[in-house]
Amino acid sequence: MKVDVRSITERSMMNQTTVTYFIILGFSAFTDVCLPIFFLFLFVYLAILTGNGAVVCVVRSDPALHSPMYFFLCNLSILEIVYSSVTLPKILANLLSKDKKISFQGCAIQLFLFIALGATECFLLAVMAFDRFTAICRPLYYSLVMSAQNCCRLSAFSWLSGALLSMEQTFFIFSLPFCGPNVIDHFFCDIPPVLKLACSETFLNEISIFIVGMIVLFMPFLLTLGSYTQIISTVLKMTSVDNRNKAYSTCVSHLTSVTLFYGTASFMYFRPRSLYSLEIDRFLALFYSAVTPMLNPLIYTLRNQEVKLSFVRGLRHLQILCNK
């Protein structure tokens, strides 16, 4: 059974001059398979909470992992938990409920958090690349540059910058008049589907989004690219095979995460209008808001011997406690 989107839109426009709530269609067109989709997203959400929560617990509990690299990994895992919690619980609720409404303020808060956490992830990934650059290319200065105080500053900068940039964008978008329709043909409140519902010209908003996108995506990406250009050059000059393999193992996981996140986000917000597709938008939004947070714990642990050994030590300690 499929829902007539046009009829929903027409009903939402009747007797409506100012939008006080939005209707998120989500999977309304696939009501026959809502239950299987619900369990799929529930599994993904639980995997995100479990995987990233385990990384945080291991890093916090093992003194061997109390280093800048794992400090930032811990930050990233916490961010992924919050990032997915902004959208997935609402998606799960909508799959089981006939009421697809979200208040105007609720939509603004969801969009603010979504942009803020996405921007913070961009900055954190760039900081993690800088950390690897300093460790591999400037090892003599590593303890000075990446001191505990500087790590906290870099982390705070990432979180605060994301929040400030998101605040500006969210205010700029929701200061536009919304007089109907109020149907968001998406899974959550994201920039393109919300802007599409505005009752006024959005050209300035699109320019602002492009400028902020350049700051959030391309500047950190260029920093990451520059860092890894230097890293690869340094690694190729290493004579020790063990040192070379260790450098590669700590960098490949981060590069994989960077490629997944930057690739999907850049294509989402910077592709030409000729390539715009609602179906592609939906897929990409789900990918970087659900799939990437689920994969990151695996990406960072499967090739990292220190984290795997820490997991083993933790499991042995838990087994000893259970046997007592």
C-alpha positions in Angstrom: 0.0 0.0 0.0 1.4 3.4 -1.0 0.5 6.8 0.4 -0.6 9.5 -1.9 1.9 12.2 -1.2 0.0 14.9 -3.2 -3.2 14.4 -1.1 -1.2 14.7 2.1 0.4 17.9 0.9 -3.0 19.4 -0.2 -4.6 18.6 3.1 -1.7 20.2 5.0 -2.1 23.4 3.0 -5.8 23.8 3.8 -6.6 26.6 6.2 -2.9 27.0 7.0 -1.1 30.4 6.9 1.8 29.8 9.2 3.5 26.4 9.7 3.6 25.3 13.4 4.6 21.7 12.7 6.0 19.6 9.9 5.0 16.1 8.7 8.0 13.8 8.0 7.0 11.3 5.3 9.9 9.0 5.9 8.9 5.5 4.8 5.2 6.3 4.5 5.2 5.0 0.9 6.3 1.6 2.2 3.8 0.8 4.9 3.8 -2.9 4.0 7.4 -3.3 5.1 7.6 -0.8 7.9 8.1 -3.5 10.6 11.1 -5.1 8.9 12.6 -1.6 8.3 12.0 -0.8 11.9 14.0 -3.8 13.1 16.7 -3.1 10.6 17.1 0.5 11.9 16.8 -0.7 15.5 19.7 -3.1 14.9 21.8 -0.3 13.3 21.1 2.0 16.2 21.9 -0.6 18.9 25.1 -1.5 16.9 26.1 2.2 17.0 25.5 2.5 20.7 27.2 -0.8 21.5 30.2 -0.3 19.2 31.0 3.3 20.0 30.2 2.8 23.7 32.6 -0.1 23.8 35.4 2.1 22.2 34.8 4.8 24.8 34.9 2.4 27.7 38.0 0.6 26.5 39.9 3.9 25.9 38.8 5.3 29.2 39.6 2.2 31.2 43.0 1.2 29.7 46.0 3.4 30.7 47.9 2.1 27.6 45.4 4.0 25.4 45.6 7.3 27.2 47.3 9.1 24.3 46.2 11.9 22.0 45.2 9.6 19.2 42.8 7.6 21.4 41.6 10.8 23.1 40.3 12.1 19.8 39.0 8.6 18.9 37.0 8.7 22.1 35.7 12.1 21.1 34.6 10.8 17.7 32.8 7.8 19.3 30.9 10.0 21.7 30.0 12.2 18.8 28.8 9.3 16.7 26.5 8.2 19.6 24.9 11.6 19.9 24.9 12.2 16.1 22.9 9.0 15.4 20.6 9.7 18.4 19.5 13.0 16.8 17.8 11.2 13.9 17.4 7.4 14.4 15.0 7.5 17.5 12.6 9.8 15.6 12.9 7.6 12.5 12.1 4.5 14.6 9.1 6.3 16.3 7.7 7.3 12.9 7.9 3.8 11.6 5.6 2.6 14.3 3.3 5.6 14.6 0.7 7.0 12.3 1.5 10.5 13.7 4.4 11.7 11.6 4.4 15.2 13.1 7.4 17.2 14.4 7.0 20.6 15.9 8.5 23.7 14.2 10.8 24.1 17.2 11.6 20.4 17.3 12.6 20.4 13.6 14.8 23.5 14.2 16.5 21.7 17.1 17.0 18.5 15.1 18.5 20.4 12.2 20.8 22.5 14.5 22.1 19.3 16.2 22.5 17.5 12.9 24.5 20.3 11.3 26.5 21.0 14.5 27.6 17.4 15.0 28.3 16.9 11.3 30.6 20.0 11.3 32.2 18.9 14.5 33.0 15.5 12.9 34.7 17.3 10.0 36.9 19.3 12.3 37.7 16.2 14.5 38.8 14.2 11.5 41.1 17.0 10.5 42.5 17.2 14.0 43.1 13.5 14.0 45.0 13.8 10.7 47.1 16.6 12.2 47.8 14.3 15.2 49.1 11.5 12.9 51.1 14.0 10.9 52.8 15.3 14.1 53.5 11.7 15.4 55.0 10.4 12.2 56.6 13.5 10.6 57.6 15.5 13.7 58.1 12.9 16.4 60.5 15.0 18.4 57.9 17.7 18.9 54.9 15.4 19.4 54.7 15.5 23.2 55.0 19.3 23.1 52.5 20.0 20.2 50.0 17.4 21.3 50.1 18.0 25.0 47.1 17.2 27.1 46.2 20.9 27.3 46.5 21.4 23.5 44.4 18.2 22.9 41.6 19.6 25.0 41.8 22.9 23.2 41.6 21.3 19.8 38.7 19.2 20.9 36.9 22.2 22.4 37.6 24.1 19.1 36.0 21.3 17.1 32.8 21.1 19.2 32.4 24.9 19.6 33.0 25.7 16.0 30.4 23.2 14.9 27.9 24.6 17.3 28.5 28.2 16.2 28.3 27.5 12.5 25.2 25.4 12.9 23.6 28.2 15.0 24.0 30.7 12.2 22.7 28.3 9.6 19.7 27.2 11.6 18.7 30.7 12.5 19.1 31.8 8.8 16.9 28.9 7.6 14.1 29.1 10.2 13.8 32.9 10.0 12.3 32.3 6.5 8.5 32.3 6.3 6.9 28.9 6.2 3.3 29.2 5.1 2.7 25.7 3.7 3.0 23.0 2.5 4.6 21.5 5.6 5.4 18.0 4.3 9.1 17.0 4.5 9.6 14.3 1.9 12.6 12.9 3.8 13.5 10.9 6.9 14.3 13.8 9.2 14.8 17.6 9.1 17.7 18.2 6.7 18.7 21.4 4.9 17.5 20.7 1.3 14.0 19.4 2.1 13.4 22.1 4.7 14.5 24.9 2.4 12.3 23.5 -0.3 9.2 24.4 1.9 10.1 28.0 2.5 7.7 30.5 1.0 10.3 33.0 0.0 13.5 33.2 -2.2 16.2 31.0 -0.7 19.1 32.1 -3.0 21.0 33.9 -0.1 20.5 30.8 2.1 22.0 28.6 -0.7 25.0 31.0 -0.9 25.4 30.9 2.9 25.2 27.1 2.9 27.9 26.9 0.1 30.2 29.2 2.1 29.8 27.4 5.4 30.2 24.1 3.5 33.5 25.3 2.1 34.6 26.1 5.7 33.3 22.9 7.2 34.2 20.4 4.4 36.9 21.7 2.2 39.2 23.4 4.7 39.4 20.4 7.0 39.7 18.2 3.9 42.6 20.2 2.5 44.3 20.0 6.0 43.8 16.3 6.0 45.0 15.9 2.5 48.1 18.0 3.2 48.8 16.0 6.4 48.6 12.7 4.6 50.7 13.9 1.7 53.5 14.6 4.2 52.8 11.3 6.1 53.1 9.2 2.9 56.3 10.9 1.9 57.8 10.3 5.4 56.6 6.7 5.6 58.1 5.8 2.2 61.5 7.0 3.5 61.4 4.8 6.5 64.0 2.0 6.5 62.3 -0.1 9.2 59.5 -2.4 7.9 57.9 -2.6 11.4 57.8 1.2 11.7 56.3 1.5 8.2 53.6 -1.1 8.9 52.7 0.5 12.2 52.4 3.9 10.6 50.2 2.4 7.8 48.0 0.6 10.3 47.2 3.8 12.3 46.6 5.8 9.2 44.5 3.5 7.0 41.6 3.3 9.4 41.4 7.1 9.7 41.7 7.5 5.9 38.8 5.0 5.4 36.6 7.0 7.8 37.6 10.3 6.1 36.7 8.9 2.7 33.3 7.6 3.8 32.3 10.8 5.6 33.7 13.5 3.2 32.7 11.6 0.1 29.0 11.3 0.9 28.7 14.7 2.6 30.4 16.5 -0.3 28.3 14.8 -3.0 25.2 15.5 -0.9 25.7 19.3 -0.6 28.0 20.2 -3.5 26.9 18.2 -6.5 25.4 20.2 -9.5 21.6 20.6 -9.7 21.5 18.4 -12.8 22.5 15.5 -10.6 19.9 16.2 -7.9 17.7 13.3 -7.0 15.5 12.9 -3.9 16.2 9.2 -3.8 20.0 9.8 -3.8 19.6 12.4 -1.1 17.7 10.0 1.1 20.3 7.2 0.6 23.3 9.5 1.3 21.6 11.1 4.4 21.0 7.6 5.8 24.5 6.5 4.9 26.4 9.3 6.7 23.9 9.6 9.6 23.5 5.8 10.3 25.9 3.6 8.4 29.1 5.5 8.9 28.6 5.8 12.7 28.0 2.0 12.8 31.1 1.2 10.7 33.6 3.6 12.5 34.2 1.4 15.6 35.0 -1.6 13.2 37.2 0.6 11.0 39.2 1.8 13.9 39.5 -1.5 15.8 40.0 -4.2 13.1 43.4 -2.8 12.0 44.5 -1.5 15.4 46.5 -4.0 17.4 46.5 -1.8 20.6 42.7 -1.5 20.7 42.3 -5.2 20.0 44.7 -6.2 22.8 42.9 -3.8 25.1 39.6 -5.5 24.3 41.1 -8.9 25.0 42.5 -7.6 28.4 39.1 -6.2 29.2 37.3 -9.4 28.4 39.8 -11.5 30.5 39.3 -9.1 33.4 35.6 -9.4 33.1 35.8 -13.2 32.9 37.9 -13.2 36.1 35.4 -11.0 37.9 32.5 -13.3 36.8 34.3 -16.4 38.0 34.8 -15.1 41.5 
